[in-house]
């Protein structure tokens, strides 16, 4: 079953049967149910609200208040805008004008779709995000399941599905370790038109996953700040494995080590979110703001989600390892 062979069929179709077992595959460590989406061409076959065509999921779920206001909930992308003098503009169709919280949500929606322009000479196509090259095949899915079993085993490589952090971060890190983030070099190899393959932050090196998450100068500065916070030398670390093992010989306690593993994954996610702000909004956050937000959110997640490694705020800021 290759690319383009999956669609909206349900019932007793082969694809319908695959969907039915999707949740079971999710529980095996592969984020299967949310892995299908659309790669937009002219926008005529992609539903604006109900298809997954942007990172972050379906717009009807992300902006559910506006979705309730929408008059034509099954509108395609091509029906949600038009070209005027060669410039694409979005066009809305509300039951009434947004107000209050709805206006704030509309602003966030505009940011989410900013710069997204249909390509009239191309048609929309189905996309399997777990393999953006060949599309869905049983062979590729089997490989992901086998890799998931390895990641979830008793070897030294800890699985990303940590109780202390949100599942979305675990999925993100899982995709990053498999080389499946849409960095500019990857998009270029897929034949997607990008204005440049250079890093959107430093604009001096090509944007690979390793560069975006670990090697860019701004990212290095952020990792250094995290190293000072945890009293670890992370200057030479350029991968998840290196960061995970940087404290291996330091005699840290197990609870502190588990906190460190959680924080590494969170900062990778925060770095990627800031990268997307630079790309889509042309306005990233300062290193200081990212670090402070990281400290606040990770403290909240760790203390609420995993009581076994919970810590008080003063200790979190002054001695997160608990030595």
Phi and psi restraints in degrees (value plus and minus 20) as a CYANA .aco file:
   2 UNK   PHI    -111.8   -71.8
   2 UNK   PSI    -190.7  -150.7
   3 UNK   PHI     -80.7   -40.7
   3 UNK   PSI     115.4   155.4
   4 UNK   PHI      71.3   111.3
   4 UNK   PSI     -28.1    11.9
   5 UNK   PHI    -108.3   -68.3
   5 UNK   PSI     -24.9    15.1
   6 UNK   PHI    -125.5   -85.5
   6 UNK   PSI     133.4   173.4
   7 UNK   PHI    -183.5  -143.5
   7 UNK   PSI    -157.4  -117.4
   8 UNK   PHI    -118.8   -78.8
   8 UNK   PSI     -13.9    26.1
   9 UNK   PHI     -83.7   -43.7
   9 UNK   PSI     122.7   162.7
  10 UNK   PHI    -152.8  -112.8
  10 UNK   PSI    -175.4  -135.4
  11 UNK   PHI      50.8    90.8
  11 UNK   PSI    -149.0  -109.0
  12 UNK   PHI    -115.6   -75.6
  12 UNK   PSI      -8.7    31.3
  13 UNK   PHI     -88.4   -48.4
  13 UNK   PSI     143.4   183.4
  14 UNK   PHI     -78.4   -38.4
  14 UNK   PSI     -63.1   -23.1
  15 UNK   PHI     -85.6   -45.6
  15 UNK   PSI     -57.1   -17.1
  16 UNK   PHI     -80.6   -40.6
  16 UNK   PSI     -58.5   -18.5
  17 UNK   PHI     -86.9   -46.9
  17 UNK   PSI     -56.6   -16.6
  18 UNK   PHI     -83.7   -43.7
  18 UNK   PSI     -63.9   -23.9
  19 UNK   PHI     -79.6   -39.6
  19 UNK   PSI     -58.5   -18.5
  20 UNK   PHI     -81.9   -41.9
  20 UNK   PSI     -52.8   -12.8
  21 UNK   PHI    -115.5   -75.5
  21 UNK   PSI     -15.1    24.9
  22 UNK   PHI     -77.9   -37.9
  22 UNK   PSI     -64.6   -24.6
  23 UNK   PHI     -83.6   -43.6
  23 UNK   PSI     -54.9   -14.9
  24 UNK   PHI     -85.8   -45.8
  24 UNK   PSI     -59.8   -19.8
  25 UNK   PHI     -85.3   -45.3
  25 UNK   PSI     -58.4   -18.4
  26 UNK   PHI     -75.7   -35.7
  26 UNK   PSI     -63.4   -23.4
  27 UNK   PHI     -88.4   -48.4
  27 UNK   PSI     -37.5     2.5
  28 UNK   PHI    -105.1   -65.1
  28 UNK   PSI     -19.1    20.9
  29 UNK   PHI      84.3   124.3
  29 UNK   PSI     -14.6    25.4
  30 UNK   PHI    -133.7   -93.7
  30 UNK   PSI      99.7   139.7
  31 UNK   PHI     -93.3   -53.3
  31 UNK   PSI      51.2    91.2
  32 UNK   PHI     -98.1   -58.1
  32 UNK   PSI     -64.2   -24.2
  33 UNK   PHI     -80.4   -40.4
  33 UNK   PSI     -53.3   -13.3
  34 UNK   PHI    -121.5   -81.5
  34 UNK   PSI      -3.2    36.8
  35 UNK   PHI    -111.8   -71.8
  35 UNK   PSI     -25.7    14.3
  36 UNK   PHI    -122.1   -82.1
  36 UNK   PSI     118.9   158.9
  37 UNK   PHI    -175.9  -135.9
  37 UNK   PSI    -178.3  -138.3
  38 UNK   PHI    -149.7  -109.7
  38 UNK   PSI     120.7   160.7
  39 UNK   PHI    -122.3   -82.3
  39 UNK   PSI      95.0   135.0
  40 UNK   PHI     -99.5   -59.5
  40 UNK   PSI     111.0   151.0
  41 UNK   PHI    -128.4   -88.4
  41 UNK   PSI    -120.5   -80.5
  42 UNK   PHI    -101.9   -61.9
  42 UNK   PSI     -28.2    11.8
  43 UNK   PHI      60.9   100.9
  43 UNK   PSI     -14.6    25.4
  44 UNK   PHI     -98.2   -58.2
  44 UNK   PSI     -38.3     1.7
  45 UNK   PHI    -140.8  -100.8
  45 UNK   PSI       0.5    40.5
  46 UNK   PHI    -144.1  -104.1
  46 UNK   PSI     100.5   140.5
  47 UNK   PHI     -95.8   -55.8
  47 UNK   PSI     106.7   146.7
  48 UNK   PHI     -77.1   -37.1
  48 UNK   PSI     -67.5   -27.5
  49 UNK   PHI    -111.3   -71.3
  49 UNK   PSI     -53.3   -13.3
  50 UNK   PHI    -125.8   -85.8
  50 UNK   PSI     -26.4    13.6
  51 UNK   PHI    -124.8   -84.8
  51 UNK   PSI     133.2   173.2
  52 UNK   PHI    -112.2   -72.2
  52 UNK   PSI      76.3   116.3
  53 UNK   PHI    -140.2  -100.2
  53 UNK   PSI     -24.1    15.9
  54 UNK   PHI    -143.2  -103.2
  54 UNK   PSI     134.1   174.1
  55 UNK   PHI     -80.1   -40.1
  55 UNK   PSI     117.9   157.9
  56 UNK   PHI      89.0   129.0
  56 UNK   PSI     -24.7    15.3
  57 UNK   PHI      80.3   120.3
  57 UNK   PSI    -193.0  -153.0
  58 UNK   PHI     -89.6   -49.6
  58 UNK   PSI     120.6   160.6
  59 UNK   PHI     -85.6   -45.6
  59 UNK   PSI     -48.4    -8.4
  60 UNK   PHI     -85.7   -45.7
  60 UNK   PSI     -47.1    -7.1
  61 UNK   PHI    -105.0   -65.0
  61 UNK   PSI     -55.7   -15.7
  62 UNK   PHI     -96.1   -56.1
  62 UNK   PSI     -51.3   -11.3
  63 UNK   PHI    -149.7  -109.7
  63 UNK   PSI      40.1    80.1
  64 UNK   PHI     -87.2   -47.2
  64 UNK   PSI     -46.9    -6.9
  65 UNK   PHI     -87.2   -47.2
  65 UNK   PSI     -64.2   -24.2
  66 UNK   PHI     -87.9   -47.9
  66 UNK   PSI     -55.1   -15.1
  67 UNK   PHI     -79.7   -39.7
  67 UNK   PSI     -55.6   -15.6
  68 UNK   PHI     -87.4   -47.4
  68 UNK   PSI     -48.0    -8.0
  69 UNK   PHI    -101.5   -61.5
  69 UNK   PSI     -38.3     1.7
  70 UNK   PHI     -85.0   -45.0
  70 UNK   PSI     112.5   152.5
  71 UNK   PHI    -100.3   -60.3
  71 UNK   PSI     -56.4   -16.4
  72 UNK   PHI    -139.5   -99.5
  72 UNK   PSI      66.2   106.2
  73 UNK   PHI     -87.3   -47.3
  73 UNK   PSI     -40.8    -0.8
  74 UNK   PHI    -119.8   -79.8
  74 UNK   PSI      -2.0    38.0
  75 UNK   PHI     -80.8   -40.8
  75 UNK   PSI     119.9   159.9
  76 UNK   PHI    -102.1   -62.1
  76 UNK   PSI     148.5   188.5
  77 UNK   PHI     -80.5   -40.5
  77 UNK   PSI     -60.9   -20.9
  78 UNK   PHI     -84.5   -44.5
  78 UNK   PSI     -44.2    -4.2
  79 UNK   PHI    -106.7   -66.7
  79 UNK   PSI     -29.5    10.5
  80 UNK   PHI    -119.5   -79.5
  80 UNK   PSI      -6.7    33.3
  81 UNK   PHI    -193.2  -153.2
  81 UNK   PSI    -198.6  -158.6
  82 UNK   PHI    -179.0  -139.0
  82 UNK   PSI     138.6   178.6
  83 UNK   PHI    -110.5   -70.5
  83 UNK   PSI     109.5   149.5
  84 UNK   PHI    -144.7  -104.7
  84 UNK   PSI      94.7   134.7
  85 UNK   PHI      35.3    75.3
  85 UNK   PSI      18.8    58.8
  86 UNK   PHI      61.2   101.2
  86 UNK   PSI     -17.8    22.2
  87 UNK   PHI    -132.8   -92.8
  87 UNK   PSI     107.9   147.9
  88 UNK   PHI     -98.8   -58.8
  88 UNK   PSI     114.4   154.4
  89 UNK   PHI    -152.9  -112.9
  89 UNK   PSI     118.0   158.0
  90 UNK   PHI     -97.9   -57.9
  90 UNK   PSI     127.0   167.0
  91 UNK   PHI    -151.8  -111.8
  91 UNK   PSI     106.7   146.7
  92 UNK   PHI    -124.8   -84.8
  92 UNK   PSI     141.5   181.5
  93 UNK   PHI    -163.5  -123.5
  93 UNK   PSI      61.9   101.9
  94 UNK   PHI    -114.0   -74.0
  94 UNK   PSI     135.4   175.4
  95 UNK   PHI     -84.5   -44.5
  95 UNK   PSI     -52.6   -12.6
  96 UNK   PHI    -176.6  -136.6
  96 UNK   PSI     149.4   189.4
  97 UNK   PHI     -87.3   -47.3
  97 UNK   PSI     114.6   154.6
  98 UNK   PHI     -80.0   -40.0
  98 UNK   PSI     127.3   167.3
  99 UNK   PHI    -167.4  -127.4
  99 UNK   PSI     140.4   180.4
 100 UNK   PHI      37.0    77.0
 100 UNK   PSI    -148.4  -108.4
 101 UNK   PHI     -79.2   -39.2
 101 UNK   PSI     -49.2    -9.2
 102 UNK   PHI     -83.0   -43.0
 102 UNK   PSI     -56.9   -16.9
 103 UNK   PHI     -86.9   -46.9
 103 UNK   PSI     -58.6   -18.6
 104 UNK   PHI     -85.3   -45.3
 104 UNK   PSI     -59.6   -19.6
 105 UNK   PHI     -87.0   -47.0
 105 UNK   PSI     -55.1   -15.1
 106 UNK   PHI     -83.9   -43.9
 106 UNK   PSI     -59.1   -19.1
 107 UNK   PHI     -83.1   -43.1
 107 UNK   PSI     -60.9   -20.9
 108 UNK   PHI     -87.0   -47.0
 108 UNK   PSI     -55.8   -15.8
 109 UNK   PHI     -84.3   -44.3
 109 UNK   PSI     -63.1   -23.1
 110 UNK   PHI     -80.7   -40.7
 110 UNK   PSI     -58.2   -18.2
 111 UNK   PHI     -85.1   -45.1
 111 UNK   PSI     -61.4   -21.4
 112 UNK   PHI     -82.7   -42.7
 112 UNK   PSI     -55.5   -15.5
 113 UNK   PHI    -121.3   -81.3
 113 UNK   PSI     -17.5    22.5
 114 UNK   PHI     -79.1   -39.1
 114 UNK   PSI     111.9   151.9
 115 UNK   PHI      61.6   101.6
 115 UNK   PSI     -24.4    15.6
 116 UNK   PHI    -106.3   -66.3
 116 UNK   PSI      91.0   131.0
 117 UNK   PHI    -144.0  -104.0
 117 UNK   PSI     107.9   147.9
 118 UNK   PHI     -79.3   -39.3
 118 UNK   PSI     131.6   171.6
 119 UNK   PHI    -130.6   -90.6
 119 UNK   PSI      86.0   126.0
 120 UNK   PHI     -83.5   -43.5
 120 UNK   PSI     -47.3    -7.3
 121 UNK   PHI    -107.9   -67.9
 121 UNK   PSI     -17.5    22.5
 122 UNK   PHI    -141.4  -101.4
 122 UNK   PSI     131.5   171.5
 123 UNK   PHI    -119.2   -79.2
 123 UNK   PSI     136.0   176.0
 124 UNK   PHI     -87.4   -47.4
 124 UNK   PSI     128.9   168.9
 125 UNK   PHI    -160.0  -120.0
 125 UNK   PSI     136.3   176.3
 126 UNK   PHI     -91.8   -51.8
 126 UNK   PSI     129.3   169.3
 127 UNK   PHI    -156.4  -116.4
 127 UNK   PSI     108.9   148.9
 128 UNK   PHI    -124.5   -84.5
 128 UNK   PSI      89.5   129.5
 129 UNK   PHI     -88.2   -48.2
 129 UNK   PSI     -39.2     0.8
 130 UNK   PHI     -95.5   -55.5
 130 UNK   PSI     -38.0     2.0
 131 UNK   PHI    -172.5  -132.5
 131 UNK   PSI      70.5   110.5
 132 UNK   PHI     -94.1   -54.1
 132 UNK   PSI     -28.5    11.5
 133 UNK   PHI    -105.2   -65.2
 133 UNK   PSI     -82.6   -42.6
 134 UNK   PHI    -118.6   -78.6
 134 UNK   PSI     -30.6     9.4
 135 UNK   PHI      63.3   103.3
 135 UNK   PSI    -197.9  -157.9
 136 UNK   PHI     -87.3   -47.3
 136 UNK   PSI     107.9   147.9
 137 UNK   PHI    -162.2  -122.2
 137 UNK   PSI     129.4   169.4
 138 UNK   PHI     -81.9   -41.9
 138 UNK   PSI     -56.7   -16.7
 139 UNK   PHI     -80.5   -40.5
 139 UNK   PSI     -66.2   -26.2
 140 UNK   PHI     -87.5   -47.5
 140 UNK   PSI     -62.1   -22.1
 141 UNK   PHI     -79.7   -39.7
 141 UNK   PSI     -61.8   -21.8
 142 UNK   PHI     -80.0   -40.0
 142 UNK   PSI     -59.3   -19.3
 143 UNK   PHI     -83.6   -43.6
 143 UNK   PSI     -61.5   -21.5
 144 UNK   PHI     -82.4   -42.4
 144 UNK   PSI     -60.9   -20.9
 145 UNK   PHI     -84.6   -44.6
 145 UNK   PSI     -59.6   -19.6
 146 UNK   PHI     -85.0   -45.0
 146 UNK   PSI     -61.6   -21.6
 147 UNK   PHI     -84.4   -44.4
 147 UNK   PSI     -57.4   -17.4
 148 UNK   PHI     -83.0   -43.0
 148 UNK   PSI     -59.9   -19.9
 149 UNK   PHI     -83.0   -43.0
 149 UNK   PSI     -58.1   -18.1
 150 UNK   PHI     -85.3   -45.3
 150 UNK   PSI     -64.8   -24.8
 151 UNK   PHI     -85.5   -45.5
 151 UNK   PSI     -47.1    -7.1
 152 UNK   PHI    -115.9   -75.9
 152 UNK   PSI     -13.2    26.8
 153 UNK   PHI    -101.2   -61.2
 153 UNK   PSI    -184.9  -144.9
 154 UNK   PHI    -116.5   -76.5
 154 UNK   PSI      -6.3    33.7
 155 UNK   PHI     -96.5   -56.5
 155 UNK   PSI    -195.8  -155.8
 156 UNK   PHI     -93.4   -53.4
 156 UNK   PSI     -39.6     0.4
 157 UNK   PHI    -104.0   -64.0
 157 UNK   PSI      87.6   127.6
 158 UNK   PHI     -90.1   -50.1
 158 UNK   PSI     119.6   159.6
 159 UNK   PHI     -86.5   -46.5
 159 UNK   PSI     130.0   170.0
 160 UNK   PHI     -94.4   -54.4
 160 UNK   PSI     -33.0     7.0
 161 UNK   PHI    -102.8   -62.8
 161 UNK   PSI      50.6    90.6
 162 UNK   PHI    -107.1   -67.1
 162 UNK   PSI     119.3   159.3
 163 UNK   PHI     -85.6   -45.6
 163 UNK   PSI     -47.7    -7.7
 164 UNK   PHI     -97.4   -57.4
 164 UNK   PSI     -31.9     8.1
 165 UNK   PHI    -146.6  -106.6
 165 UNK   PSI     135.2   175.2
 166 UNK   PHI     -80.2   -40.2
 166 UNK   PSI     129.7   169.7
 167 UNK   PHI     -80.0   -40.0
 167 UNK   PSI     -54.3   -14.3
 168 UNK   PHI     -81.0   -41.0
 168 UNK   PSI     -51.8   -11.8
 169 UNK   PHI     -93.8   -53.8
 169 UNK   PSI     -58.8   -18.8
 170 UNK   PHI     -79.9   -39.9
 170 UNK   PSI     -63.2   -23.2
 171 UNK   PHI     -84.2   -44.2
 171 UNK   PSI     -63.1   -23.1
 172 UNK   PHI     -79.3   -39.3
 172 UNK   PSI     -68.1   -28.1
 173 UNK   PHI     -85.4   -45.4
 173 UNK   PSI     -57.9   -17.9
 174 UNK   PHI     -79.0   -39.0
 174 UNK   PSI     -64.0   -24.0
 175 UNK   PHI     -86.1   -46.1
 175 UNK   PSI     -58.5   -18.5
 176 UNK   PHI     -83.9   -43.9
 176 UNK   PSI     -62.6   -22.6
 177 UNK   PHI     -87.7   -47.7
 177 UNK   PSI     -43.5    -3.5
 178 UNK   PHI    -112.3   -72.3
 178 UNK   PSI     -16.4    23.6
 179 UNK   PHI      53.3    93.3
 179 UNK   PSI      13.2    53.2
 180 UNK   PHI    -139.5   -99.5
 180 UNK   PSI      14.8    54.8
 181 UNK   PHI    -115.1   -75.1
 181 UNK   PSI     124.3   164.3
 182 UNK   PHI     -98.9   -58.9
 182 UNK   PSI      40.4    80.4
 183 UNK   PHI     -91.9   -51.9
 183 UNK   PSI     148.7   188.7
 184 UNK   PHI     -86.2   -46.2
 184 UNK   PSI     -54.8   -14.8
 185 UNK   PHI     -86.2   -46.2
 185 UNK   PSI     -57.3   -17.3
 186 UNK   PHI     -86.8   -46.8
 186 UNK   PSI     -65.3   -25.3
 187 UNK   PHI     -81.5   -41.5
 187 UNK   PSI     -59.3   -19.3
 188 UNK   PHI     -83.2   -43.2
 188 UNK   PSI     -61.6   -21.6
 189 UNK   PHI     -85.3   -45.3
 189 UNK   PSI     -48.0    -8.0
 190 UNK   PHI     -98.2   -58.2
 190 UNK   PSI     -26.6    13.4
 191 UNK   PHI      67.1   107.1
 191 UNK   PSI      -8.5    31.5
 192 UNK   PHI    -103.9   -63.9
 192 UNK   PSI     113.0   153.0
 193 UNK   PHI     -92.5   -52.5
 193 UNK   PSI      94.1   134.1
 194 UNK   PHI    -140.1  -100.1
 194 UNK   PSI     126.4   166.4
 195 UNK   PHI     -88.5   -48.5
 195 UNK   PSI     -45.0    -5.0
 196 UNK   PHI    -184.1  -144.1
 196 UNK   PSI     131.4   171.4
 197 UNK   PHI    -116.5   -76.5
 197 UNK   PSI     -16.5    23.5
 198 UNK   PHI     -98.1   -58.1
 198 UNK   PSI     132.4   172.4
 199 UNK   PHI     -75.8   -35.8
 199 UNK   PSI     112.6   152.6
 200 UNK   PHI     -90.1   -50.1
 200 UNK   PSI     -37.7     2.3
 201 UNK   PHI    -107.0   -67.0
 201 UNK   PSI     -80.9   -40.9
 202 UNK   PHI    -110.1   -70.1
 202 UNK   PSI     -44.0    -4.0
 203 UNK   PHI      36.6    76.6
 203 UNK   PSI       6.0    46.0
 204 UNK   PHI    -145.9  -105.9
 204 UNK   PSI     -35.5     4.5
 205 UNK   PHI    -148.0  -108.0
 205 UNK   PSI     131.5   171.5
 206 UNK   PHI     -86.4   -46.4
 206 UNK   PSI     126.7   166.7
 207 UNK   PHI    -108.9   -68.9
 207 UNK   PSI      75.4   115.4
 208 UNK   PHI    -118.0   -78.0
 208 UNK   PSI     151.9   191.9
 209 UNK   PHI     -82.3   -42.3
 209 UNK   PSI     -64.1   -24.1
 210 UNK   PHI     -81.1   -41.1
 210 UNK   PSI     -61.6   -21.6
 211 UNK   PHI     -87.1   -47.1
 211 UNK   PSI     -66.0   -26.0
 212 UNK   PHI     -82.6   -42.6
 212 UNK   PSI     -56.3   -16.3
 213 UNK   PHI    -119.1   -79.1
 213 UNK   PSI     -41.9    -1.9
 214 UNK   PHI    -154.0  -114.0
 214 UNK   PSI     -51.3   -11.3
 215 UNK   PHI    -126.9   -86.9
 215 UNK   PSI     -39.2     0.8
 216 UNK   PHI     -80.4   -40.4
 216 UNK   PSI     126.7   166.7
 217 UNK   PHI     -77.2   -37.2
 217 UNK   PSI     -64.6   -24.6
 218 UNK   PHI     -83.7   -43.7
 218 UNK   PSI     -60.0   -20.0
 219 UNK   PHI     -86.2   -46.2
 219 UNK   PSI     -61.5   -21.5
 220 UNK   PHI     -79.3   -39.3
 220 UNK   PSI     -60.8   -20.8
 221 UNK   PHI     -81.6   -41.6
 221 UNK   PSI     -60.5   -20.5
 222 UNK   PHI     -87.0   -47.0
 222 UNK   PSI     -65.6   -25.6
 223 UNK   PHI     -80.3   -40.3
 223 UNK   PSI     -56.1   -16.1
 224 UNK   PHI     -83.4   -43.4
 224 UNK   PSI     -60.2   -20.2
 225 UNK   PHI     -83.1   -43.1
 225 UNK   PSI     -59.8   -19.8
 226 UNK   PHI     -85.3   -45.3
 226 UNK   PSI     -59.1   -19.1
 227 UNK   PHI     -81.2   -41.2
 227 UNK   PSI     -61.5   -21.5
 228 UNK   PHI     -85.9   -45.9
 228 UNK   PSI     -58.9   -18.9
 229 UNK   PHI     -80.8   -40.8
 229 UNK   PSI     -62.2   -22.2
 230 UNK   PHI    -115.8   -75.8
 230 UNK   PSI     -18.6    21.4
 231 UNK   PHI      37.7    77.7
 231 UNK   PSI      27.3    67.3
 232 UNK   PHI    -149.1  -109.1
 232 UNK   PSI     126.7   166.7
 233 UNK   PHI    -111.4   -71.4
 233 UNK   PSI      82.5   122.5
 234 UNK   PHI    -130.4   -90.4
 234 UNK   PSI      -8.8    31.2
 235 UNK   PHI     -76.9   -36.9
 235 UNK   PSI     -56.9   -16.9
 236 UNK   PHI    -114.9   -74.9
 236 UNK   PSI     -17.2    22.8
 237 UNK   PHI    -102.3   -62.3
 237 UNK   PSI     108.5   148.5
 238 UNK   PHI    -148.8  -108.8
 238 UNK   PSI       1.5    41.5
 239 UNK   PHI    -179.4  -139.4
 239 UNK   PSI     145.6   185.6
 240 UNK   PHI     -83.0   -43.0
 240 UNK   PSI     -63.1   -23.1
 241 UNK   PHI     -81.3   -41.3
 241 UNK   PSI     -63.6   -23.6
 242 UNK   PHI     -84.4   -44.4
 242 UNK   PSI     -60.7   -20.7
 243 UNK   PHI     -88.4   -48.4
 243 UNK   PSI     -57.8   -17.8
 244 UNK   PHI     -83.3   -43.3
 244 UNK   PSI     -57.2   -17.2
 245 UNK   PHI    -114.7   -74.7
 245 UNK   PSI     -18.4    21.6
 246 UNK   PHI     -84.1   -44.1
 246 UNK   PSI     -45.4    -5.4
 247 UNK   PHI    -121.3   -81.3
 247 UNK   PSI      -9.3    30.7
 248 UNK   PHI     -80.3   -40.3
 248 UNK   PSI     -55.1   -15.1
 249 UNK   PHI    -120.9   -80.9
 249 UNK   PSI      -7.9    32.1
 250 UNK   PHI    -113.3   -73.3
 250 UNK   PSI     -24.0    16.0
 251 UNK   PHI      52.8    92.8
 251 UNK   PSI       3.9    43.9
 252 UNK   PHI     -89.0   -49.0
 252 UNK   PSI     135.6   175.6
 253 UNK   PHI     -96.0   -56.0
 253 UNK   PSI     140.6   180.6
 254 UNK   PHI     -85.8   -45.8
 254 UNK   PSI     -58.0   -18.0
 255 UNK   PHI     -83.9   -43.9
 255 UNK   PSI     -63.1   -23.1
 256 UNK   PHI     -83.1   -43.1
 256 UNK   PSI     -59.8   -19.8
 257 UNK   PHI     -83.4   -43.4
 257 UNK   PSI     -58.3   -18.3
 258 UNK   PHI     -87.9   -47.9
 258 UNK   PSI     -55.8   -15.8
 259 UNK   PHI     -83.2   -43.2
 259 UNK   PSI     -62.1   -22.1
 260 UNK   PHI     -82.1   -42.1
 260 UNK   PSI     -63.4   -23.4
 261 UNK   PHI     -80.0   -40.0
 261 UNK   PSI     -60.6   -20.6
 262 UNK   PHI     -86.3   -46.3
 262 UNK   PSI     -62.9   -22.9
 263 UNK   PHI     -85.2   -45.2
 263 UNK   PSI     -59.5   -19.5
 264 UNK   PHI     -75.0   -35.0
 264 UNK   PSI     -68.0   -28.0
 265 UNK   PHI     -85.9   -45.9
 265 UNK   PSI     -57.8   -17.8
 266 UNK   PHI     -85.4   -45.4
 266 UNK   PSI     -62.6   -22.6
 267 UNK   PHI     -87.5   -47.5
 267 UNK   PSI     -53.5   -13.5
 268 UNK   PHI     -78.9   -38.9
 268 UNK   PSI     -63.1   -23.1
 269 UNK   PHI     -85.1   -45.1
 269 UNK   PSI     -64.0   -24.0
 270 UNK   PHI     -83.3   -43.3
 270 UNK   PSI     -59.7   -19.7
 271 UNK   PHI     -80.7   -40.7
 271 UNK   PSI     -63.2   -23.2
 272 UNK   PHI     -87.2   -47.2
 272 UNK   PSI     -60.5   -20.5
 273 UNK   PHI     -83.0   -43.0
 273 UNK   PSI     -59.5   -19.5
 274 UNK   PHI     -87.2   -47.2
 274 UNK   PSI     -58.1   -18.1
 275 UNK   PHI     -78.9   -38.9
 275 UNK   PSI     -62.2   -22.2
 276 UNK   PHI     -86.7   -46.7
 276 UNK   PSI     -54.1   -14.1
 277 UNK   PHI     -83.2   -43.2
 277 UNK   PSI     -60.3   -20.3
 278 UNK   PHI     -84.7   -44.7
 278 UNK   PSI     -62.3   -22.3
 279 UNK   PHI     -90.0   -50.0
 279 UNK   PSI     -66.9   -26.9
 280 UNK   PHI    -118.0   -78.0
 280 UNK   PSI     -43.7    -3.7
 281 UNK   PHI    -136.7   -96.7
 281 UNK   PSI     -28.8    11.2
 282 UNK   PHI      38.4    78.4
 282 UNK   PSI      13.9    53.9
 283 UNK   PHI    -175.2  -135.2
 283 UNK   PSI      75.7   115.7
 284 UNK   PHI    -106.8   -66.8
 284 UNK   PSI     154.3   194.3
 285 UNK   PHI    -115.0   -75.0
 285 UNK   PSI     140.4   180.4
 286 UNK   PHI     -92.5   -52.5
 286 UNK   PSI     138.6   178.6
 287 UNK   PHI     -78.9   -38.9
 287 UNK   PSI     -60.2   -20.2
 288 UNK   PHI     -83.1   -43.1
 288 UNK   PSI     -62.0   -22.0
 289 UNK   PHI     -87.9   -47.9
 289 UNK   PSI     -60.2   -20.2
 290 UNK   PHI     -82.9   -42.9
 290 UNK   PSI     -64.4   -24.4
 291 UNK   PHI     -83.5   -43.5
 291 UNK   PSI     -64.0   -24.0
 292 UNK   PHI     -83.8   -43.8
 292 UNK   PSI     -64.1   -24.1
 293 UNK   PHI     -82.8   -42.8
 293 UNK   PSI     -59.0   -19.0
 294 UNK   PHI     -80.8   -40.8
 294 UNK   PSI     -66.2   -26.2
 295 UNK   PHI     -82.2   -42.2
 295 UNK   PSI     -61.6   -21.6
 296 UNK   PHI     -87.4   -47.4
 296 UNK   PSI     -68.7   -28.7
 297 UNK   PHI     -89.9   -49.9
 297 UNK   PSI     -61.3   -21.3
 298 UNK   PHI     -87.0   -47.0
 298 UNK   PSI     -55.6   -15.6
 299 UNK   PHI     -81.9   -41.9
 299 UNK   PSI     -65.2   -25.2
 300 UNK   PHI     -81.2   -41.2
 300 UNK   PSI     -66.5   -26.5
 301 UNK   PHI     -86.4   -46.4
 301 UNK   PSI     -68.2   -28.2
 302 UNK   PHI     -82.6   -42.6
 302 UNK   PSI     -65.8   -25.8
 303 UNK   PHI     -93.1   -53.1
 303 UNK   PSI     -47.7    -7.7
 304 UNK   PHI    -111.6   -71.6
 304 UNK   PSI     -49.5    -9.5
 305 UNK   PHI    -116.7   -76.7
 305 UNK   PSI     -48.1    -8.1
 306 UNK   PHI    -155.9  -115.9
 306 UNK   PSI      71.2   111.2
 307 UNK   PHI     -82.7   -42.7
 307 UNK   PSI     -44.3    -4.3
 308 UNK   PHI     -87.0   -47.0
 308 UNK   PSI     -46.6    -6.6
 309 UNK   PHI    -137.8   -97.8
 309 UNK   PSI      -1.5    38.5
 310 UNK   PHI     -81.6   -41.6
 310 UNK   PSI     135.3   175.3
 311 UNK   PHI    -171.0  -131.0
 311 UNK   PSI     133.1   173.1
 312 UNK   PHI    -101.8   -61.8
 312 UNK   PSI     142.6   182.6
 313 UNK   PHI     -81.5   -41.5
 313 UNK   PSI     -65.0   -25.0
 314 UNK   PHI     -81.4   -41.4
 314 UNK   PSI     -62.9   -22.9
 315 UNK   PHI     -85.3   -45.3
 315 UNK   PSI     -58.6   -18.6
 316 UNK   PHI     -79.6   -39.6
 316 UNK   PSI     -57.7   -17.7
 317 UNK   PHI    -104.5   -64.5
 317 UNK   PSI     -54.0   -14.0
 318 UNK   PHI    -117.9   -77.9
 318 UNK   PSI     -53.2   -13.2
 319 UNK   PHI    -171.9  -131.9
 319 UNK   PSI      50.2    90.2
 320 UNK   PHI     -83.0   -43.0
 320 UNK   PSI     -45.6    -5.6
 321 UNK   PHI     -90.5   -50.5
 321 UNK   PSI     -45.5    -5.5
 322 UNK   PHI      53.7    93.7
 322 UNK   PSI      18.8    58.8
